[in-house]
Amino acid sequence: MTVNKIEKLGEMIKQARKEQGLTQEQLAATTGVGVRFIRELEQGKESCHIGKALKVVAMLGIDIEANGIKL
């Protein structure tokens, strides 16, 4: 799936979290970020830190590729 907007990434993260039966609180604790960060990430806020976002994405098993390179 191509992600061309932060909102789309947020939707993917929220869907994966729910499919895995995790609450925002559980995901935050597992990835070492705050609940507020998870909430803002799922809402597609552009102020999210990419490093933290990549930790969340990796924990949920979402593959991200940029210019043919897996992140």
JOZI-V810966 format. One line per field, one symbol per residue. psi: psi as a letter, one per 20 degrees, with the letter a starting at -180 (. if undefined). A space follows every 50 residues. Layout:
psi: ???
This chain:
psi: ppojqhhgggggggggghhjkqrhgggghhikrqhgggghghikpijqph ggghgggghikpppppljpp.
